[in-house]
């Protein structure tokens, strides 16, 4: 794969491009992190069941920490990092004492400034991990939040646990002037997307790409042809989407019905029509999605 993203000169991806310094060194000092809470410019982002609260201008709502902390669910506050204004924290709202309208995550991602969407992605992923990993996976004892929320430590056996990120390959398979797209039965009628799948243990990104394409569609790709395009954080709940492009060497489609409802080849002109909303039968995911950016780049002959 190339050592330079093919997306380097393109607009930032949703959920990418955070302006925060995550303060790895400062996190080692609990007293320093506690002191950040007293900083006069400290702010707190409150999520409502994982969804963000936006300002009237569609920015991520950041409230003064001293006031907003009383609306947070007990023991849920985590430190995200610092920007030019000061320290920034996040927490799940305690809905018993706090009532504010939140915007569905995917909808918010398409309206927030990209830097805000990246901060939100960090907050959502981190808070979801803490919610799901309150007990030590080694001995079963309840673990404690440490390093401002960057890890959990078991007071019983001493095991340290760190937030996980699940790598997912999402690939646009091409054959000359056409690309392979698939759809799942539960998607909206007419919606098509690039193929994708989780990377398995002891598997390279290229191997995962080739395996997923073959398993889902029967199409074979040339591993040597696979190129890296970009990565995108995907906080649902915490994945990293690795965008790839690959050339097919065997193009006959045989769909695994347990994975996909359909898969088929689309011409470049058809994809351009889908992007412009003028295809009679098919459409692509919205702008938040990795698949759409991949198809945009391919339709523009940039990959």
Legacy VTK file of the C-alpha trace (Angstrom):
# vtk DataFile Version 3.0
C-alpha trace
ASCII
DATASET POLYDATA
POINTS 303 float
0.000 0.000 0.000
1.098 3.598 -0.508
2.761 5.419 2.388
0.824 8.589 1.635
-2.937 8.940 1.748
-4.554 9.460 -1.642
-6.902 11.817 0.225
-4.182 14.165 1.432
-5.398 17.125 -0.583
-9.129 16.547 -0.047
-11.540 18.047 2.497
-11.396 16.550 6.008
-13.511 13.508 6.728
-16.351 13.602 9.226
-15.135 12.573 12.732
-11.493 13.255 11.760
-9.238 16.258 12.390
-9.488 16.872 16.134
-7.794 20.078 17.363
-7.242 18.649 20.854
-3.947 17.850 22.518
-4.820 14.612 24.328
-2.180 15.368 26.981
-0.578 11.960 27.362
2.101 13.243 29.780
-0.306 15.265 31.934
-2.599 12.248 32.287
0.065 10.493 34.342
-0.510 12.949 37.207
-3.957 12.512 38.852
-3.581 15.777 40.754
-2.913 17.671 37.540
-6.013 16.189 35.885
-8.056 17.070 38.976
-6.674 20.588 38.752
-7.859 20.909 35.165
-11.416 20.691 36.501
-10.784 23.901 38.439
-9.379 25.728 35.424
-11.442 28.909 34.791
-11.824 27.974 31.112
-12.554 24.255 31.635
-15.563 23.052 29.641
-17.753 19.979 29.596
-19.570 18.283 26.723
-22.721 16.442 27.769
-24.048 13.574 25.661
-27.595 12.313 25.968
-27.511 8.544 25.539
-24.537 9.013 23.241
-26.035 11.789 21.127
-24.640 15.336 21.112
-26.254 18.621 22.043
-25.714 21.297 19.407
-25.898 25.067 19.547
-28.282 26.955 17.235
-25.309 27.289 14.866
-24.848 23.473 14.779
-21.675 23.594 16.853
-20.985 21.105 19.618
-22.278 22.566 22.879
-19.407 23.100 25.335
-20.563 24.379 28.735
-18.562 25.761 31.632
-17.338 22.795 33.649
-18.200 24.345 37.019
-21.881 24.515 36.066
-22.314 21.538 33.724
-20.664 18.972 36.033
-23.814 18.880 38.161
-25.762 17.642 35.149
-23.396 14.758 34.477
-24.098 11.173 35.394
-22.065 10.328 38.512
-18.548 9.021 37.837
-18.925 9.386 34.054
-16.707 12.433 33.461
-13.628 11.849 31.264
-10.874 14.207 30.164
-10.596 14.615 26.387
-7.651 17.011 26.201
-6.861 20.690 25.777
-7.273 23.203 22.984
-6.313 26.859 22.777
-9.178 27.740 25.131
-8.406 25.266 27.902
-9.254 21.776 29.211
-12.203 19.899 27.739
-14.138 17.080 29.409
-17.073 14.895 28.376
-19.759 13.002 30.266
-23.087 11.306 29.846
-25.922 13.538 31.012
-27.891 12.469 34.063
-31.341 12.576 32.490
-32.922 12.620 35.952
-31.661 16.180 36.480
-30.924 17.344 32.940
-33.313 17.841 30.055
-31.991 19.152 26.756
-32.678 18.100 23.169
-29.937 16.034 21.564
-29.389 15.471 17.838
-29.060 11.904 16.473
-25.377 11.134 16.075
-25.268 10.538 12.317
-27.395 13.589 11.591
-25.190 15.719 13.838
-22.069 14.447 12.113
-23.288 15.881 8.819
-24.004 19.341 10.269
-21.228 19.988 12.818
-17.937 21.637 11.849
-15.475 18.817 11.178
-13.327 19.664 14.223
-16.388 19.454 16.471
-17.378 16.150 14.888
-13.914 14.765 15.712
-14.169 15.885 19.344
-17.618 14.352 19.552
-16.368 11.070 18.084
-13.689 10.849 20.773
-16.206 11.602 23.514
-18.803 9.144 22.240
-16.333 6.285 21.773
-14.614 6.816 25.117
-17.831 7.082 27.124
-19.306 4.016 25.406
-16.175 2.012 26.254
-16.342 2.952 29.931
-20.029 2.067 30.043
-19.348 -1.401 28.636
-16.117 -2.201 30.475
-16.685 -1.447 34.141
-15.382 -4.818 35.320
-11.924 -6.338 35.022
-11.714 -8.879 32.206
-9.045 -10.789 34.172
-10.620 -11.273 37.605
-14.110 -9.773 37.349
-13.603 -7.074 40.001
-15.016 -3.608 39.337
-12.229 -1.499 37.830
-11.405 2.170 38.419
-11.115 5.002 35.908
-7.527 6.203 35.580
-5.473 8.683 33.520
-8.452 10.973 33.170
-10.420 8.238 31.453
-7.703 6.973 29.092
-7.647 3.612 30.862
-9.164 1.543 33.669
-7.179 -0.183 36.407
-8.314 -3.128 38.489
-7.726 -2.513 42.225
-7.849 -6.258 42.866
-5.362 -7.781 40.422
-3.710 -4.636 39.038
-4.624 -5.314 35.407
-4.769 -2.275 33.129
-7.432 -1.997 30.434
-7.354 0.453 27.530
-10.083 1.626 25.153
-10.208 -0.577 22.087
-10.577 0.465 18.476
-11.892 -2.093 15.982
-10.306 -1.892 12.504
-12.693 -2.239 9.580
-11.646 -2.420 5.936
-14.008 -0.745 3.492
-13.035 -1.174 -0.114
-14.027 -0.045 -3.543
-13.351 -2.937 -5.893
-12.829 -1.803 -9.467
-12.674 -3.464 -12.858
-11.743 -0.914 -15.486
-14.619 1.553 -15.804
-16.885 -0.127 -13.259
-16.936 -0.700 -9.511
-18.532 -3.302 -7.257
-21.209 -2.230 -4.762
-23.447 -4.241 -2.467
-26.524 -3.765 -0.329
-28.019 -5.346 2.770
-31.675 -6.272 3.019
-32.381 -3.886 5.930
-31.091 -0.819 4.088
-33.451 1.692 2.464
-34.680 0.603 -0.948
-32.162 1.478 -3.646
-29.238 2.129 -1.265
-25.871 0.696 -2.359
-22.461 0.929 -0.710
-18.873 -0.264 -0.839
-18.084 -3.656 0.682
-16.712 -3.735 4.236
-15.747 -6.059 7.059
-13.855 -6.340 10.324
-10.180 -7.264 10.325
-9.662 -10.622 12.027
-6.806 -11.611 14.388
-3.415 -12.206 12.701
-4.642 -10.710 9.415
-3.213 -7.835 7.390
-5.455 -5.125 5.991
-4.817 -6.444 2.488
-5.718 -9.985 3.508
-8.896 -8.784 5.202
-9.864 -6.844 2.084
-9.370 -9.819 -0.233
-11.096 -12.238 2.149
-14.180 -10.083 2.716
-14.661 -9.418 -0.994
-14.311 -13.105 -1.828
-16.584 -14.267 1.021
-19.364 -11.781 0.332
-19.388 -11.688 -3.464
-17.130 -14.406 -4.875
-15.075 -11.723 -6.610
-11.294 -12.152 -6.380
-8.984 -9.151 -6.014
-5.265 -8.818 -6.663
-3.700 -8.262 -3.228
-0.738 -6.482 -4.830
-3.157 -3.925 -6.330
-4.722 -2.868 -3.027
-4.070 0.781 -2.230
-4.682 2.754 0.939
-6.880 5.826 0.491
-7.722 7.134 3.996
-8.889 6.232 7.478
-11.894 7.606 9.315
-12.820 7.291 12.996
-16.273 5.762 13.254
-17.766 6.080 16.774
-20.480 3.399 16.443
-19.275 2.380 18.931
-15.529 2.661 18.223
-14.077 1.605 14.890
-11.425 2.901 12.530
-12.579 2.624 8.928
-9.690 1.901 6.567
-10.628 2.999 3.058
-9.027 0.937 0.292
-9.268 0.494 -3.460
-8.571 -2.878 -5.094
-8.556 -4.290 -8.607
-10.554 -7.406 -9.414
-9.021 -10.394 -11.193
-12.149 -12.577 -11.147
-15.333 -10.591 -11.680
-18.193 -13.106 -11.571
-20.519 -12.208 -8.675
-21.886 -14.944 -6.380
-23.477 -13.289 -3.369
-23.407 -14.783 0.118
-27.040 -14.155 1.064
-26.227 -14.213 4.772
-23.998 -11.169 4.255
-25.618 -9.248 1.420
-28.956 -9.092 -0.335
-27.350 -8.109 -3.643
-24.050 -7.091 -5.201
-23.428 -5.848 -8.709
-21.105 -3.871 -10.926
-21.862 -0.188 -11.624
-20.285 1.843 -14.402
-18.470 5.084 -13.619
-21.272 7.010 -15.306
-23.857 5.239 -13.153
-21.920 6.170 -10.020
-21.747 9.789 -11.146
-25.516 9.721 -11.641
-25.981 8.256 -8.152
-23.810 10.976 -6.630
-25.839 13.630 -8.425
-29.159 12.082 -7.396
-30.279 11.340 -10.924
-29.975 7.551 -11.051
-33.398 6.009 -11.557
-32.905 3.009 -9.285
-29.897 3.451 -7.008
-28.364 5.872 -4.529
-25.283 6.038 -2.319
-24.959 6.614 1.448
-24.924 10.221 2.718
-21.825 12.403 2.977
-20.937 11.111 6.451
-20.112 7.670 5.045
-16.705 6.377 3.981
-18.270 4.626 1.000
-19.524 7.868 -0.435
-16.098 9.497 -0.270
-14.519 6.485 -1.958
-17.051 6.602 -4.790
-16.681 10.370 -5.109
-12.933 10.013 -5.562
-13.333 7.174 -8.056
-16.023 9.018 -10.038
-13.673 12.003 -10.251
-10.882 9.641 -11.418
-8.705 10.486 -8.416
-8.267 6.862 -7.372
LINES 1 304
303 0 1 2 3 4 5 6 7 8 9 10 11 12 13 14 15 16 17 18 19 20 21 22 23 24 25 26 27 28 29 30 31 32 33 34 35 36 37 38 39 40 41 42 43 44 45 46 47 48 49 50 51 52 53 54 55 56 57 58 59 60 61 62 63 64 65 66 67 68 69 70 71 72 73 74 75 76 77 78 79 80 81 82 83 84 85 86 87 88 89 90 91 92 93 94 95 96 97 98 99 100 101 102 103 104 105 106 107 108 109 110 111 112 113 114 115 116 117 118 119 120 121 122 123 124 125 126 127 128 129 130 131 132 133 134 135 136 137 138 139 140 141 142 143 144 145 146 147 148 149 150 151 152 153 154 155 156 157 158 159 160 161 162 163 164 165 166 167 168 169 170 171 172 173 174 175 176 177 178 179 180 181 182 183 184 185 186 187 188 189 190 191 192 193 194 195 196 197 198 199 200 201 202 203 204 205 206 207 208 209 210 211 212 213 214 215 216 217 218 219 220 221 222 223 224 225 226 227 228 229 230 231 232 233 234 235 236 237 238 239 240 241 242 243 244 245 246 247 248 249 250 251 252 253 254 255 256 257 258 259 260 261 262 263 264 265 266 267 268 269 270 271 272 273 274 275 276 277 278 279 280 281 282 283 284 285 286 287 288 289 290 291 292 293 294 295 296 297 298 299 300 301 302
